[in-house]
Amino acid sequence: MKDRLALMLAAFWWGSLTTIGFLVVPMLFARLGNPAVAGNFAGQLFEAQSWVAIGCGLILLIHFRHKADDRMDGPSLDAIFLILGALLLALLQQYAVAPRILARDNLKLWHSIGSGMYIVQWLCTGVLLWRMGARQKR
């Protein structure tokens, strides 16, 4: 039961990253005429996404840490590293990159760095979800 809940949590994390980053935010910029207004909304959505990532990541970290205590197998350790990587990216993005974007400090550079970090976080959670789904089939 705990494994299925953890799988659903990983799916929620990856799905929220996908929905906000690849659907909602591009739609904001396409539909709202003012890039400043769209950017303000996007920033608020990315902040909310960071909190989703922190919550999901911490719960999944506890879950896999407990599993690693029971049996120190490779898949559990891989999951812990993927979760830690995605969590670190979410935290850095929120507390190091986002303030520079909001301050419009070298906007092009920091926006590119933030986008890259978001994609890597999305990939980490996608790999985590894929591997957890494969383990559920057994």
N, CA, C and O atoms as CSV, one atom per row, in Angstrom:
chain,resi,resn,atom,element,x,y,z
A,1,MET,N,N,0.811,-1.189,0.000
A,1,MET,CA,C,0.000,0.000,0.000
A,1,MET,C,C,0.862,1.263,0.000
A,1,MET,O,O,0.589,2.212,-0.735
A,2,LYS,N,N,1.919,1.263,0.844
A,2,LYS,CA,C,2.796,2.425,0.899
A,2,LYS,C,C,3.495,2.659,-0.437
A,2,LYS,O,O,3.698,3.803,-0.845
A,3,ASP,N,N,3.861,1.571,-1.114
A,3,ASP,CA,C,4.524,1.703,-2.412
A,3,ASP,C,C,3.591,2.339,-3.443
A,3,ASP,O,O,4.031,3.146,-4.262
A,4,ARG,N,N,2.331,1.988,-3.406
A,4,ARG,CA,C,1.374,2.569,-4.355
A,4,ARG,C,C,1.137,4.045,-4.076
A,4,ARG,O,O,1.022,4.843,-5.006
A,5,LEU,N,N,1.062,4.411,-2.799
A,5,LEU,CA,C,0.913,5.827,-2.453
A,5,LEU,C,C,2.150,6.623,-2.874
A,5,LEU,O,O,2.034,7.751,-3.355
A,6,ALA,N,N,3.325,6.034,-2.691
A,6,ALA,CA,C,4.557,6.696,-3.120
A,6,ALA,C,C,4.575,6.855,-4.639
A,6,ALA,O,O,5.017,7.886,-5.147
A,7,LEU,N,N,4.107,5.859,-5.355
A,7,LEU,CA,C,4.020,5.949,-6.815
A,7,LEU,C,C,3.069,7.073,-7.227
A,7,LEU,O,O,3.365,7.836,-8.146
A,8,MET,N,N,1.936,7.169,-6.549
A,8,MET,CA,C,0.983,8.246,-6.864
A,8,MET,C,C,1.583,9.620,-6.557
A,8,MET,O,O,1.339,10.578,-7.291
A,9,LEU,N,N,2.351,9.721,-5.497
A,9,LEU,CA,C,2.999,10.977,-5.138
A,9,LEU,C,C,4.039,11.372,-6.183
A,9,LEU,O,O,4.137,12.541,-6.556
A,10,ALA,N,N,4.817,10.392,-6.654
A,10,ALA,CA,C,5.796,10.666,-7.714
A,10,ALA,C,C,5.086,11.094,-9.001
A,10,ALA,O,O,5.556,11.983,-9.711
A,11,ALA,N,N,3.961,10.460,-9.290
A,11,ALA,CA,C,3.185,10.830,-10.483
A,11,ALA,C,C,2.640,12.248,-10.348
A,11,ALA,O,O,2.631,13.006,-11.318
A,12,PHE,N,N,2.188,12.606,-9.154
A,12,PHE,CA,C,1.696,13.963,-8.908
A,12,PHE,C,C,2.809,14.988,-9.111
A,12,PHE,O,O,2.589,16.027,-9.733
A,13,TRP,N,N,3.994,14.703,-8.591
A,13,TRP,CA,C,5.137,15.618,-8.720
A,13,TRP,C,C,5.492,15.818,-10.184
A,13,TRP,O,O,5.610,16.949,-10.657
A,14,TRP,N,N,5.662,14.699,-10.904
A,14,TRP,CA,C,6.029,14.789,-12.328
A,14,TRP,C,C,4.902,15.439,-13.137
A,14,TRP,O,O,5.157,16.255,-14.024
A,15,GLY,N,N,3.678,15.079,-12.830
A,15,GLY,CA,C,2.546,15.645,-13.559
A,15,GLY,C,C,2.388,17.136,-13.324
A,15,GLY,O,O,2.046,17.877,-14.246
A,16,SER,N,N,2.629,17.580,-12.113
A,16,SER,CA,C,2.521,19.017,-11.844
A,16,SER,C,C,3.636,19.789,-12.537
A,16,SER,O,O,3.401,20.885,-13.047
A,17,LEU,N,N,4.847,19.233,-12.564
A,17,LEU,CA,C,5.936,19.863,-13.315
A,17,LEU,C,C,5.584,19.960,-14.797
A,17,LEU,O,O,5.810,20.990,-15.433
A,18,THR,N,N,5.034,18.884,-15.334
A,18,THR,CA,C,4.666,18.838,-16.747
A,18,THR,C,C,3.572,19.850,-17.060
A,18,THR,O,O,3.675,20.608,-18.025
A,19,THR,N,N,2.539,19.859,-16.249
A,19,THR,CA,C,1.394,20.734,-16.506
A,19,THR,C,C,1.766,22.208,-16.408
A,19,THR,O,O,1.432,22.998,-17.290
A,20,ILE,N,N,2.447,22.570,-15.351
A,20,ILE,CA,C,2.782,23.986,-15.168
A,20,ILE,C,C,3.841,24.434,-16.170
A,20,ILE,O,O,3.678,25.457,-16.835
A,21,GLY,N,N,4.922,23.670,-16.276
A,21,GLY,CA,C,6.045,24.111,-17.101
A,21,GLY,C,C,5.850,24.007,-18.592
A,21,GLY,O,O,6.408,24.803,-19.348
A,22,PHE,N,N,5.069,23.040,-19.031
A,22,PHE,CA,C,4.957,22.807,-20.470
A,22,PHE,C,C,3.579,23.118,-21.044
A,22,PHE,O,O,3.391,23.067,-22.259
A,23,LEU,N,N,2.613,23.441,-20.183
A,23,LEU,CA,C,1.280,23.753,-20.673
A,23,LEU,C,C,0.792,25.120,-20.182
A,23,LEU,O,O,0.496,26.004,-20.986
A,24,VAL,N,N,0.710,25.285,-18.870
A,24,VAL,CA,C,0.091,26.490,-18.309
A,24,VAL,C,C,0.926,27.743,-18.558
A,24,VAL,O,O,0.404,28.743,-19.051
A,25,VAL,N,N,2.215,27.702,-18.224
A,25,VAL,CA,C,3.044,28.911,-18.384
A,25,VAL,C,C,3.179,29.321,-19.850
A,25,VAL,O,O,3.030,30.506,-20.147
A,26,PRO,N,N,3.455,28.404,-20.784
A,26,PRO,CA,C,3.470,28.844,-22.184
A,26,PRO,C,C,2.125,29.415,-22.641
A,26,PRO,O,O,2.078,30.343,-23.449
A,27,MET,N,N,1.043,28.857,-22.120
A,27,MET,CA,C,-0.279,29.365,-22.472
A,27,MET,C,C,-0.496,30.775,-21.922
A,27,MET,O,O,-1.127,31.606,-22.575
A,28,LEU,N,N,0.025,31.044,-20.726
A,28,LEU,CA,C,-0.068,32.394,-20.157
A,28,LEU,C,C,0.584,33.421,-21.085
A,28,LEU,O,O,0.008,34.470,-21.371
A,29,PHE,N,N,1.783,33.103,-21.543
A,29,PHE,CA,C,2.492,34.050,-22.405
A,29,PHE,C,C,1.828,34.176,-23.776
A,29,PHE,O,O,1.890,35.231,-24.407
A,30,ALA,N,N,1.198,33.103,-24.230
A,30,ALA,CA,C,0.525,33.152,-25.530
A,30,ALA,C,C,-0.803,33.907,-25.453
A,30,ALA,O,O,-1.170,34.606,-26.397
A,31,ARG,N,N,-1.520,33.773,-24.346
A,31,ARG,CA,C,-2.872,34.328,-24.253
A,31,ARG,C,C,-2.942,35.721,-23.637
A,31,ARG,O,O,-3.783,36.532,-24.024
A,32,LEU,N,N,-2.069,35.995,-22.690
A,32,LEU,CA,C,-2.080,37.320,-22.065
A,32,LEU,C,C,-1.243,38.256,-22.942
A,32,LEU,O,O,-0.146,37.894,-23.368
A,33,GLY,N,N,-1.740,39.410,-23.200
A,33,GLY,CA,C,-1.044,40.322,-24.089
A,33,GLY,C,C,0.200,40.941,-23.498
A,33,GLY,O,O,1.082,41.380,-24.236
A,34,ASN,N,N,0.291,40.985,-22.188
A,34,ASN,CA,C,1.380,41.678,-21.521
A,34,ASN,C,C,2.371,40.666,-20.929
A,34,ASN,O,O,2.010,39.921,-20.018
A,35,PRO,N,N,3.613,40.626,-21.429
A,35,PRO,CA,C,4.595,39.671,-20.895
A,35,PRO,C,C,4.901,39.888,-19.410
A,35,PRO,O,O,5.210,38.931,-18.700
A,36,ALA,N,N,4.819,41.126,-18.936
A,36,ALA,CA,C,5.084,41.388,-17.520
A,36,ALA,C,C,4.016,40.739,-16.640
A,36,ALA,O,O,4.334,40.172,-15.595
A,37,VAL,N,N,2.757,40.820,-17.058
A,37,VAL,CA,C,1.666,40.205,-16.300
A,37,VAL,C,C,1.811,38.682,-16.349
A,37,VAL,O,O,1.678,38.006,-15.329
A,38,ALA,N,N,2.083,38.154,-17.534
A,38,ALA,CA,C,2.266,36.712,-17.674
A,38,ALA,C,C,3.449,36.233,-16.834
A,38,ALA,O,O,3.379,35.182,-16.196
A,39,GLY,N,N,4.528,37.001,-16.837
A,39,GLY,CA,C,5.701,36.643,-16.041
A,39,GLY,C,C,5.409,36.642,-14.553
A,39,GLY,O,O,5.912,35.793,-13.818
A,40,ASN,N,N,4.593,37.595,-14.105
A,40,ASN,CA,C,4.205,37.643,-12.697
A,40,ASN,C,C,3.407,36.397,-12.312
A,40,ASN,O,O,3.680,35.771,-11.288
A,41,PHE,N,N,2.423,36.042,-13.134
A,41,PHE,CA,C,1.647,34.822,-12.881
A,41,PHE,C,C,2.532,33.582,-12.933
A,41,PHE,O,O,2.408,32.688,-12.096
A,42,ALA,N,N,3.425,33.533,-13.919
A,42,ALA,CA,C,4.322,32.381,-14.053
A,42,ALA,C,C,5.193,32.236,-12.809
A,42,ALA,O,O,5.399,31.126,-12.317
A,43,GLY,N,N,5.702,33.350,-12.305
A,43,GLY,CA,C,6.516,33.297,-11.096
A,43,GLY,C,C,5.751,32.735,-9.911
A,43,GLY,O,O,6.292,31.955,-9.127
A,44,GLN,N,N,4.491,33.133,-9.783
A,44,GLN,CA,C,3.665,32.611,-8.695
A,44,GLN,C,C,3.405,31.117,-8.868
A,44,GLN,O,O,3.407,30.365,-7.893
A,45,LEU,N,N,3.181,30.689,-10.106
A,45,LEU,CA,C,2.965,29.261,-10.367
A,45,LEU,C,C,4.223,28.453,-10.081
A,45,LEU,O,O,4.146,27.370,-9.500
A,46,PHE,N,N,5.381,28.969,-10.483
A,46,PHE,CA,C,6.630,28.257,-10.224
A,46,PHE,C,C,6.952,28.202,-8.728
A,46,PHE,O,O,7.546,27.232,-8.255
A,47,GLU,N,N,6.561,29.243,-7.985
A,47,GLU,CA,C,6.757,29.206,-6.538
A,47,GLU,C,C,5.875,28.112,-5.919
A,47,GLU,O,O,6.335,27.346,-5.071
A,48,ALA,N,N,4.621,28.044,-6.341
A,48,ALA,CA,C,3.726,26.991,-5.852
A,48,ALA,C,C,4.270,25.617,-6.237
A,48,ALA,O,O,4.202,24.675,-5.448
A,49,GLN,N,N,4.808,25.507,-7.448
A,49,GLN,CA,C,5.387,24.247,-7.902
A,49,GLN,C,C,6.580,23.847,-7.027
A,49,GLN,O,O,6.778,22.667,-6.741
A,50,SER,N,N,7.358,24.824,-6.613
A,50,SER,CA,C,8.490,24.525,-5.731
A,50,SER,C,C,8.018,23.919,-4.417
A,50,SER,O,O,8.643,22.997,-3.893
A,51,TRP,N,N,6.910,24.441,-3.883
A,51,TRP,CA,C,6.379,23.882,-2.637
A,51,TRP,C,C,5.839,22.472,-2.846
A,51,TRP,O,O,5.969,21.617,-1.970
A,52,VAL,N,N,5.234,22.230,-4.008
A,52,VAL,CA,C,4.790,20.863,-4.335
A,52,VAL,C,C,6.008,19.936,-4.392
A,52,VAL,O,O,5.981,18.829,-3.854
A,53,ALA,N,N,7.069,20.396,-5.046
A,53,ALA,CA,C,8.291,19.592,-5.164
A,53,ALA,C,C,8.891,19.304,-3.791
A,53,ALA,O,O,9.306,18.177,-3.520
A,54,ILE,N,N,8.940,20.310,-2.928
A,54,ILE,CA,C,9.510,20.120,-1.595
A,54,ILE,C,C,8.670,19.117,-0.796
A,54,ILE,O,O,9.219,18.219,-0.158
A,55,GLY,N,N,7.359,19.267,-0.830
A,55,GLY,CA,C,6.493,18.342,-0.107
A,55,GLY,C,C,6.598,16.916,-0.624
A,55,GLY,O,O,6.812,15.980,0.146
A,56,CYS,N,N,6.448,16.761,-1.927
A,56,CYS,CA,C,6.524,15.415,-2.522
A,56,CYS,C,C,7.905,14.812,-2.307
A,56,CYS,O,O,8.033,13.642,-1.945
A,57,GLY,N,N,8.927,15.613,-2.530
A,57,GLY,CA,C,10.297,15.118,-2.393
A,57,GLY,C,C,10.609,14.650,-0.984
A,57,GLY,O,O,11.214,13.593,-0.804
A,58,LEU,N,N,10.207,15.418,0.013
A,58,LEU,CA,C,10.497,15.023,1.393
A,58,LEU,C,C,9.759,13.750,1.782
A,58,LEU,O,O,10.328,12.874,2.434
A,59,ILE,N,N,8.501,13.645,1.389
A,59,ILE,CA,C,7.742,12.430,1.714
A,59,ILE,C,C,8.339,11.214,0.997
A,59,ILE,O,O,8.482,10.147,1.595
A,60,LEU,N,N,8.685,11.376,-0.272
A,60,LEU,CA,C,9.297,10.267,-1.017
A,60,LEU,C,C,10.671,9.914,-0.452
A,60,LEU,O,O,11.052,8.744,-0.423
A,61,LEU,N,N,11.401,10.909,-0.013
A,61,LEU,CA,C,12.708,10.661,0.587
A,61,LEU,C,C,12.565,9.824,1.859
A,61,LEU,O,O,13.329,8.884,2.082
A,62,ILE,N,N,11.590,10.170,2.682
A,62,ILE,CA,C,11.327,9.384,3.894
A,62,ILE,C,C,10.940,7.957,3.523
A,62,ILE,O,O,11.417,6.998,4.131
A,63,HIS,N,N,10.073,7.822,2.524
A,63,HIS,CA,C,9.633,6.490,2.082
A,63,HIS,C,C,10.817,5.635,1.633
A,63,HIS,O,O,10.963,4.493,2.070
A,64,PHE,N,N,11.657,6.186,0.766
A,64,PHE,CA,C,12.774,5.390,0.234
A,64,PHE,C,C,13.892,5.220,1.250
A,64,PHE,O,O,14.623,4.231,1.202
A,65,ARG,N,N,14.035,6.152,2.154
A,65,ARG,CA,C,15.036,5.994,3.216
A,65,ARG,C,C,14.637,4.830,4.105
A,65,ARG,O,O,15.483,4.039,4.522
A,66,HIS,N,N,13.357,4.727,4.393
A,66,HIS,CA,C,12.848,3.611,5.185
A,66,HIS,C,C,13.067,2.289,4.449
A,66,HIS,O,O,13.468,1.295,5.055
A,67,LYS,N,N,12.801,2.281,3.137
A,67,LYS,CA,C,13.015,1.065,2.342
A,67,LYS,C,C,14.491,0.694,2.298
A,67,LYS,O,O,14.836,-0.488,2.333
A,68,ALA,N,N,15.373,1.704,2.222
A,68,ALA,CA,C,16.807,1.435,2.179
A,68,ALA,C,C,17.292,0.863,3.511
A,68,ALA,O,O,18.244,0.084,3.539
A,69,ASP,N,N,16.646,1.243,4.609
A,69,ASP,CA,C,16.997,0.671,5.914
A,69,ASP,C,C,16.637,-0.808,5.962
A,69,ASP,O,O,17.379,-1.621,6.512
A,70,ASP,N,N,15.484,-1.149,5.377
A,70,ASP,CA,C,15.046,-2.542,5.377
A,70,ASP,C,C,15.983,-3.415,4.544
A,70,ASP,O,O,16.414,-4.481,4.984
A,71,ARG,N,N,16.285,-2.953,3.352
A,71,ARG,CA,C,17.203,-3.688,2.473
A,71,ARG,C,C,17.937,-2.660,1.615
A,71,ARG,O,O,17.325,-1.933,0.833
A,72,MET,N,N,19.217,-2.615,1.769
A,72,MET,CA,C,20.026,-1.611,1.093
A,72,MET,C,C,20.276,-2.068,-0.346
A,72,MET,O,O,21.366,-2.530,-0.683
A,73,ASP,N,N,19.238,-1.929,-1.196
A,73,ASP,CA,C,19.370,-2.359,-2.588
A,73,ASP,C,C,19.631,-1.154,-3.492
A,73,ASP,O,O,19.398,-0.007,-3.111
A,74,GLY,N,N,20.109,-1.439,-4.672
A,74,GLY,CA,C,20.443,-0.401,-5.640
A,74,GLY,C,C,19.271,0.475,-6.054
A,74,GLY,O,O,19.414,1.697,-6.091
A,75,PRO,N,N,18.107,-0.111,-6.370
A,75,PRO,CA,C,16.983,0.725,-6.783
A,75,PRO,C,C,16.551,1.747,-5.733
A,75,PRO,O,O,16.189,2.870,-6.085
A,76,SER,N,N,16.582,1.381,-4.459
A,76,SER,CA,C,16.213,2.337,-3.411
A,76,SER,C,C,17.231,3.470,-3.323
A,76,SER,O,O,16.861,4.632,-3.161
A,77,LEU,N,N,18.504,3.129,-3.428
A,77,LEU,CA,C,19.541,4.162,-3.394
A,77,LEU,C,C,19.465,5.066,-4.621
A,77,LEU,O,O,19.643,6.279,-4.510
A,78,ASP,N,N,19.201,4.481,-5.789
A,78,ASP,CA,C,19.025,5.286,-7.003
A,78,ASP,C,C,17.861,6.257,-6.838
A,78,ASP,O,O,17.952,7.424,-7.220
A,79,ALA,N,N,16.771,5.763,-6.268
A,79,ALA,CA,C,15.601,6.619,-6.048
A,79,ALA,C,C,15.941,7.766,-5.107
A,79,ALA,O,O,15.525,8.901,-5.340
A,80,ILE,N,N,16.693,7.484,-4.045
A,80,ILE,CA,C,17.086,8.531,-3.104
A,80,ILE,C,C,17.913,9.598,-3.808
A,80,ILE,O,O,17.705,10.790,-3.582
A,81,PHE,N,N,18.851,9.181,-4.661
A,81,PHE,CA,C,19.681,10.157,-5.375
A,81,PHE,C,C,18.856,10.984,-6.372
A,81,PHE,O,O,19.074,12.188,-6.511
A,82,LEU,N,N,17.916,10.341,-7.058
A,82,LEU,CA,C,17.048,11.094,-7.975
A,82,LEU,C,C,16.196,12.113,-7.218
A,82,LEU,O,O,16.034,13.249,-7.662
A,83,ILE,N,N,15.660,11.701,-6.087
A,83,ILE,CA,C,14.834,12.600,-5.286
A,83,ILE,C,C,15.673,13.762,-4.760
A,83,ILE,O,O,15.258,14.918,-4.842
A,84,LEU,N,N,16.859,13.452,-4.218
A,84,LEU,CA,C,17.730,14.519,-3.713
A,84,LEU,C,C,18.130,15.490,-4.817
A,84,LEU,O,O,18.176,16.701,-4.598
A,85,GLY,N,N,18.420,14.958,-6.003
A,85,GLY,CA,C,18.778,15.829,-7.132
A,85,GLY,C,C,17.633,16.747,-7.527
A,85,GLY,O,O,17.827,17.946,-7.727
A,86,ALA,N,N,16.446,16.181,-7.636
A,86,ALA,CA,C,15.282,16.988,-8.017
A,86,ALA,C,C,14.944,18.011,-6.935
A,86,ALA,O,O,14.588,19.147,-7.246
A,87,LEU,N,N,15.052,17.617,-5.672
A,87,LEU,CA,C,14.800,18.541,-4.570
A,87,LEU,C,C,15.810,19.683,-4.560
A,87,LEU,O,O,15.441,20.846,-4.393
A,88,LEU,N,N,17.074,19.349,-4.739
A,88,LEU,CA,C,18.114,20.374,-4.773
A,88,LEU,C,C,17.862,21.368,-5.902
A,88,LEU,O,O,18.006,22.576,-5.718
A,89,LEU,N,N,17.487,20.856,-7.065
A,89,LEU,CA,C,17.187,21.736,-8.194
A,89,LEU,C,C,15.994,22.645,-7.892
A,89,LEU,O,O,16.017,23.830,-8.224
A,90,ALA,N,N,14.964,22.100,-7.272
A,90,ALA,CA,C,13.791,22.911,-6.936
A,90,ALA,C,C,14.160,24.014,-5.946
A,90,ALA,O,O,13.731,25.158,-6.097
A,91,LEU,N,N,14.947,23.673,-4.945
A,91,LEU,CA,C,15.348,24.664,-3.951
A,91,LEU,C,C,16.253,25.738,-4.554
A,91,LEU,O,O,16.069,26.926,-4.289
A,92,LEU,N,N,17.222,25.325,-5.358
A,92,LEU,CA,C,18.105,26.298,-5.999
A,92,LEU,C,C,17.339,27.205,-6.949
A,92,LEU,O,O,17.591,28.407,-7.031
A,93,GLN,N,N,16.414,26.609,-7.651
A,93,GLN,CA,C,15.618,27.387,-8.594
A,93,GLN,C,C,14.787,28.434,-7.860
A,93,GLN,O,O,14.694,29.580,-8.300
A,94,GLN,N,N,14.186,28.039,-6.743
A,94,GLN,CA,C,13.321,28.953,-6.003
A,94,GLN,C,C,14.098,30.033,-5.262
A,94,GLN,O,O,13.696,31.196,-5.257
A,95,TYR,N,N,15.210,29.652,-4.636
A,95,TYR,CA,C,15.881,30.589,-3.738
A,95,TYR,C,C,17.161,31.210,-4.307
A,95,TYR,O,O,17.700,32.145,-3.714
A,96,ALA,N,N,17.650,30.715,-5.426
A,96,ALA,CA,C,18.839,31.318,-6.031
A,96,ALA,C,C,18.547,31.937,-7.394
A,96,ALA,O,O,19.030,33.028,-7.698
A,97,VAL,N,N,17.763,31.249,-8.210
A,97,VAL,CA,C,17.524,31.719,-9.575
A,97,VAL,C,C,16.321,32.669,-9.651
A,97,VAL,O,O,16.418,33.739,-10.252
A,98,ALA,N,N,15.205,32.291,-9.054
A,98,ALA,CA,C,13.980,33.103,-9.153
A,98,ALA,C,C,14.167,34.546,-8.666
A,98,ALA,O,O,13.663,35.465,-9.312
A,99,PRO,N,N,14.871,34.776,-7.554
A,99,PRO,CA,C,15.060,36.179,-7.145
A,99,PRO,C,C,15.814,37.010,-8.185
A,99,PRO,O,O,15.542,38.200,-8.344
A,100,ARG,N,N,16.749,36.393,-8.883
A,100,ARG,CA,C,17.494,37.125,-9.919
A,100,ARG,C,C,16.609,37.407,-11.137
A,100,ARG,O,O,16.729,38.453,-11.776
A,101,ILE,N,N,15.730,36.467,-11.444
A,101,ILE,CA,C,14.800,36.693,-12.555
A,101,ILE,C,C,13.831,37.817,-12.188
A,101,ILE,O,O,13.561,38.701,-13.002
A,102,LEU,N,N,13.312,37.779,-10.967
A,102,LEU,CA,C,12.388,38.830,-10.522
A,102,LEU,C,C,13.054,40.203,-10.495
A,102,LEU,O,O,12.413,41.215,-10.781
A,103,ALA,N,N,14.342,40.236,-10.151
A,103,ALA,CA,C,15.078,41.496,-10.128
A,103,ALA,C,C,15.510,41.927,-11.531
A,103,ALA,O,O,16.065,43.008,-11.724
A,104,ARG,N,N,15.241,41.056,-12.500
A,104,ARG,CA,C,15.618,41.299,-13.899
A,104,ARG,C,C,17.122,41.506,-14.027
A,104,ARG,O,O,17.589,42.296,-14.847
A,105,ASP,N,N,17.864,40.784,-13.205
A,105,ASP,CA,C,19.317,40.828,-13.186
A,105,ASP,C,C,19.842,39.838,-14.229
A,105,ASP,O,O,19.814,38.627,-14.008
A,106,ASN,N,N,20.317,40.349,-15.356
A,106,ASN,CA,C,20.797,39.510,-16.460
A,106,ASN,C,C,19.731,38.448,-16.781
A,106,ASN,O,O,19.975,37.245,-16.698
A,107,LEU,N,N,18.563,38.936,-17.144
A,107,LEU,CA,C,17.355,38.118,-17.294
A,107,LEU,C,C,17.554,36.931,-18.233
A,107,LEU,O,O,17.130,35.819,-17.922
A,108,LYS,N,N,18.185,37.156,-19.361
A,108,LYS,CA,C,18.343,36.077,-20.340
A,108,LYS,C,C,19.159,34.919,-19.757
A,108,LYS,O,O,18.789,33.756,-19.921
A,109,LEU,N,N,20.253,35.229,-19.086
A,109,LEU,CA,C,21.101,34.198,-18.487
A,109,LEU,C,C,20.354,33.418,-17.413
A,109,LEU,O,O,20.328,32.187,-17.441
A,110,TRP,N,N,19.742,34.136,-16.460
A,110,TRP,CA,C,19.095,33.462,-15.339
A,110,TRP,C,C,17.833,32.723,-15.770
A,110,TRP,O,O,17.485,31.696,-15.186
A,111,HIS,N,N,17.154,33.231,-16.776
A,111,HIS,CA,C,15.987,32.510,-17.294
A,111,HIS,C,C,16.428,31.204,-17.942
A,111,HIS,O,O,15.769,30.177,-17.776
A,112,SER,N,N,17.536,31.232,-18.679
A,112,SER,CA,C,18.066,30.011,-19.310
A,112,SER,C,C,18.509,29.000,-18.256
A,112,SER,O,O,18.236,27.806,-18.380
A,113,ILE,N,N,19.190,29.480,-17.226
A,113,ILE,CA,C,19.621,28.587,-16.154
A,113,ILE,C,C,18.405,27.979,-15.453
A,113,ILE,O,O,18.372,26.774,-15.204
A,114,GLY,N,N,17.412,28.804,-15.136
A,114,GLY,CA,C,16.203,28.314,-14.481
A,114,GLY,C,C,15.449,27.305,-15.333
A,114,GLY,O,O,14.953,26.299,-14.825
A,115,SER,N,N,15.365,27.575,-16.625
A,115,SER,CA,C,14.685,26.630,-17.529
A,115,SER,C,C,15.422,25.303,-17.586
A,115,SER,O,O,14.805,24.239,-17.564
A,116,GLY,N,N,16.737,25.372,-17.659
A,116,GLY,CA,C,17.536,24.144,-17.677
A,116,GLY,C,C,17.368,23.339,-16.399
A,116,GLY,O,O,17.238,22.115,-16.436
A,117,MET,N,N,17.373,24.029,-15.276
A,117,MET,CA,C,17.189,23.348,-13.996
A,117,MET,C,C,15.798,22.713,-13.899
A,117,MET,O,O,15.643,21.621,-13.353
A,118,TYR,N,N,14.800,23.402,-14.429
A,118,TYR,CA,C,13.433,22.877,-14.417
A,118,TYR,C,C,13.349,21.597,-15.252
A,118,TYR,O,O,12.724,20.619,-14.841
A,119,ILE,N,N,13.977,21.613,-16.414
A,119,ILE,CA,C,13.954,20.431,-17.289
A,119,ILE,C,C,14.689,19.260,-16.641
A,119,ILE,O,O,14.227,18.122,-16.726
A,120,VAL,N,N,15.826,19.523,-15.995
A,120,VAL,CA,C,16.554,18.440,-15.331
A,120,VAL,C,C,15.735,17.895,-14.155
A,120,VAL,O,O,15.716,16.686,-13.926
A,121,GLN,N,N,15.057,18.779,-13.406
A,121,GLN,CA,C,14.175,18.323,-12.329
A,121,GLN,C,C,13.052,17.453,-12.905
A,121,GLN,O,O,12.711,16.413,-12.340
A,122,TRP,N,N,12.485,17.887,-14.029
A,122,TRP,CA,C,11.429,17.126,-14.693
A,122,TRP,C,C,11.950,15.750,-15.117
A,122,TRP,O,O,11.255,14.745,-14.964
A,123,LEU,N,N,13.174,15.708,-15.650
A,123,LEU,CA,C,13.767,14.430,-16.059
A,123,LEU,C,C,14.022,13.524,-14.860
A,123,LEU,O,O,13.746,12.326,-14.925
A,124,CYS,N,N,14.544,14.079,-13.765
A,124,CYS,CA,C,14.779,13.276,-12.553
A,124,CYS,C,C,13.487,12.654,-12.042
A,124,CYS,O,O,13.445,11.468,-11.713
A,125,THR,N,N,12.438,13.459,-11.977
A,125,THR,CA,C,11.167,12.926,-11.481
A,125,THR,C,C,10.560,11.939,-12.479
A,125,THR,O,O,9.902,10.979,-12.080
A,126,GLY,N,N,10.777,12.170,-13.762
A,126,GLY,CA,C,10.282,11.234,-14.776
A,126,GLY,C,C,10.971,9.879,-14.685
A,126,GLY,O,O,10.320,8.838,-14.776
A,127,VAL,N,N,12.289,9.893,-14.506
A,127,VAL,CA,C,13.038,8.636,-14.348
A,127,VAL,C,C,12.606,7.931,-13.070
A,127,VAL,O,O,12.424,6.714,-13.055
A,128,LEU,N,N,12.441,8.702,-11.997
A,128,LEU,CA,C,11.973,8.131,-10.735
A,128,LEU,C,C,10.612,7.467,-10.917
A,128,LEU,O,O,10.412,6.328,-10.494
A,129,LEU,N,N,9.693,8.166,-11.538
A,129,LEU,CA,C,8.354,7.631,-11.770
A,129,LEU,C,C,8.407,6.378,-12.640
A,129,LEU,O,O,7.738,5.388,-12.346
A,130,TRP,N,N,9.186,6.419,-13.692
A,130,TRP,CA,C,9.320,5.274,-14.603
A,130,TRP,C,C,9.832,4.045,-13.862
A,130,TRP,O,O,9.293,2.948,-14.011
A,131,ARG,N,N,10.876,4.240,-13.064
A,131,ARG,CA,C,11.454,3.109,-12.328
A,131,ARG,C,C,10.503,2.594,-11.245
A,131,ARG,O,O,10.405,1.388,-11.016
A,132,MET,N,N,9.806,3.520,-10.581
A,132,MET,CA,C,8.846,3.076,-9.568
A,132,MET,C,C,7.708,2.303,-10.211
A,132,MET,O,O,7.245,1.311,-9.649
A,133,GLY,N,N,7.247,2.738,-11.380
A,133,GLY,CA,C,6.184,2.038,-12.099
A,133,GLY,C,C,6.621,0.654,-12.521
A,133,GLY,O,O,5.837,-0.293,-12.457
A,134,ALA,N,N,7.861,0.525,-12.953
A,134,ALA,CA,C,8.392,-0.787,-13.354
A,134,ALA,C,C,8.481,-1.722,-12.167
A,134,ALA,O,O,8.245,-2.922,-12.308
A,135,ARG,N,N,8.814,-1.201,-11.010
A,135,ARG,CA,C,8.905,-2.032,-9.805
A,135,ARG,C,C,7.527,-2.480,-9.338
A,135,ARG,O,O,7.393,-3.555,-8.753
A,136,GLN,N,N,6.498,-1.668,-9.590
A,136,GLN,CA,C,5.128,-2.007,-9.172
A,136,GLN,C,C,4.587,-3.196,-9.964
A,136,GLN,O,O,3.741,-3.934,-9.460
A,137,LYS,N,N,5.058,-3.390,-11.188
A,137,LYS,CA,C,4.534,-4.474,-12.034
A,137,LYS,C,C,4.914,-5.851,-11.501
A,137,LYS,O,O,4.171,-6.818,-11.669
A,138,ARG,N,N,6.045,-5.929,-10.875
A,138,ARG,CA,C,6.544,-7.233,-10.425
A,138,ARG,C,C,5.654,-7.885,-9.415
A,138,ARG,O,O,5.951,-8.986,-8.949
